[in-house]
């Protein structure tokens, strides 16, 4: 089935607090938490899309100079059944205090290493958060 599955292209942010925990969000009507971010508009650069999504969904401003590419990761989408999601993930810093806005119902801070304490999307749990944990450990 994976050969026939549509792939949704997104940008995703990893925002850490001063305790080294990562911000995750849950959309209205969803049960799993995901990284903040979303789908780029046509001709929108990845960091432009991420800045727009973070402003719309969390009310924070991306500090572009701080952005570090983590890589591109792919897994099954949790909010679009039968589809895969491919994320360009960025470790970023923001100005402002994140607040749930627009399509975001809830936000939470989770540890980079399991147990996370919340149901996470496979993309976050198996790919993005481990990539950040590896970088933090290497420092």
ABEGO torsion letter per residue (X at the ends): XAAABBBBBBBBBBBBBAAGBBBBBBBBGBABBBBBEEBBBBGBBAAAAAAAAAAAAAGBBBBAAABBBAEBBBBBBAABBGBBBBBBBBBBBBBEBBBBBEABABBBBBBABOBAGBBBBAAAAAAAAAAAAAAAAAX
